[in-house]
């Protein structure tokens, strides 16, 4: 049974374009709704601040004011030195920087593979529109 690759590629491109259009429409609606929610959240935060309360019960639901903390680094070299000096590797997230690791393996070969690291490889398909 012969497969008409042209038909498969046409269908693939059609579905991908429809998906991309739907995603673009979704992102636009999401952007608008997120902006609306942010305005309402600011109003609710202002009320919580005015009455100095971390929670307010209403007939429609419970409003809770929470403190979120995030940490950023503006001097990675100093931070890495601190981590080494204090044996504080847990201050890093547990994921491998894919690009850096690939470069490390290119420079060190398969023998440079650290223990505990797995490699997953799979073939994928890329379809491009015909050039004009």
C-alpha positions as CSV (number, residue, x, y, z in Angstrom):
1,X,0.0,0.0,0.0
2,X,1.6,3.3,-1.1
3,X,1.4,6.2,1.2
4,X,0.9,9.7,-0.4
5,X,3.3,11.7,1.7
6,X,2.1,14.9,0.1
7,X,-1.4,14.4,1.6
8,X,0.0,13.6,5.0
9,X,2.2,16.7,5.0
10,X,-0.7,18.9,3.8
11,X,-2.8,17.6,6.6
12,X,0.0,18.0,9.1
13,X,0.5,21.6,8.1
14,X,-3.2,22.4,8.1
15,X,-3.6,21.0,11.6
16,X,-0.5,22.7,12.9
17,X,-1.6,26.1,11.5
18,X,-5.1,25.6,13.0
19,X,-3.5,24.8,16.4
20,X,-1.2,27.8,16.1
21,X,-4.2,30.1,15.3
22,X,-6.2,28.7,18.2
23,X,-3.2,29.2,20.6
24,X,-2.8,32.7,19.4
25,X,-6.5,33.5,20.0
26,X,-6.3,31.8,23.4
27,X,-3.2,33.8,24.4
28,X,-4.9,37.1,23.5
29,X,-8.0,36.2,25.5
30,X,-5.8,35.0,28.4
31,X,-3.8,38.3,28.3
32,X,-7.0,40.3,28.6
33,X,-8.4,38.1,31.4
34,X,-5.1,38.1,33.3
35,X,-5.0,41.9,33.2
36,X,-8.6,42.1,34.5
37,X,-7.8,39.7,37.3
38,X,-4.7,41.7,38.2
39,X,-6.9,44.9,38.6
40,X,-9.3,43.0,40.9
41,X,-6.4,41.4,42.9
42,X,-5.0,44.9,43.5
43,X,-8.3,46.1,44.7
44,X,-8.7,43.1,47.1
45,X,-5.1,43.6,48.3
46,X,-5.9,47.3,49.0
47,X,-8.9,46.3,51.1
48,X,-6.9,43.7,53.1
49,X,-4.2,46.3,53.7
50,X,-6.8,49.0,54.8
51,X,-8.4,46.6,57.3
52,X,-5.0,45.0,58.2
53,X,-6.4,41.5,57.7
54,X,-4.9,38.4,56.0
55,X,-8.3,36.9,55.3
56,X,-11.8,38.3,54.7
57,X,-14.8,36.1,54.4
58,X,-17.6,37.2,52.0
59,X,-20.8,35.6,50.8
60,X,-19.0,34.9,47.5
61,X,-15.8,33.4,48.8
62,X,-12.8,33.9,51.0
63,X,-10.1,36.4,50.3
64,X,-6.6,35.6,51.6
65,X,-3.6,37.9,51.6
66,X,-0.4,35.9,51.3
67,X,3.3,37.0,51.4
68,X,5.3,35.4,48.5
69,X,9.0,35.5,48.6
70,X,11.3,34.9,45.6
71,X,15.1,35.0,45.5
72,X,17.2,36.1,42.6
73,X,20.9,36.3,42.0
74,X,22.9,39.1,40.4
75,X,26.4,37.7,41.0
76,X,26.5,34.0,40.0
77,X,30.2,33.7,40.5
78,X,30.0,34.8,44.1
79,X,26.9,32.6,44.7
80,X,28.7,29.5,43.3
81,X,31.7,30.2,45.5
82,X,29.3,30.5,48.5
83,X,27.6,27.2,47.6
84,X,31.0,25.5,47.3
85,X,32.4,26.9,50.6
86,X,29.2,26.0,52.5
87,X,28.6,22.7,50.8
88,X,25.1,24.0,50.0
89,X,24.3,22.3,46.7
90,X,20.6,22.1,47.8
91,X,20.3,25.8,47.1
92,X,20.2,24.9,43.4
93,X,17.2,23.4,41.6
94,X,17.6,19.8,40.6
95,X,17.8,19.9,36.8
96,X,20.5,19.7,34.3
97,X,21.2,22.7,32.0
98,X,20.7,20.9,28.8
99,X,22.9,23.1,26.5
100,X,25.8,23.2,29.0
101,X,25.7,19.5,29.6
102,X,25.7,18.7,25.9
103,X,28.8,21.0,25.5
104,X,30.4,19.2,28.5
105,X,29.9,15.8,26.9
106,X,31.2,17.1,23.5
107,X,34.4,18.3,25.3
108,X,34.8,15.2,27.6
109,X,33.3,12.4,25.5
110,X,31.1,9.6,26.8
111,X,33.8,8.8,29.4
112,X,33.0,12.2,31.0
113,X,29.4,11.1,31.7
114,X,28.8,11.7,35.4
115,X,27.2,8.9,37.5
116,X,23.5,9.1,37.9
117,X,22.8,10.8,34.6
118,X,20.5,9.1,32.0
119,X,20.4,10.0,28.3
120,X,17.1,9.9,26.4
121,X,17.2,10.1,22.7
122,X,14.3,9.9,20.2
123,X,13.8,10.8,16.7
124,X,11.3,13.6,16.1
125,X,9.7,14.9,12.9
126,X,10.0,18.5,11.7
127,X,7.7,19.6,8.9
128,X,8.3,22.9,7.1
129,X,6.2,24.8,4.5
130,X,7.6,24.7,1.0
131,X,9.9,27.6,0.2
132,X,8.4,30.1,-2.2
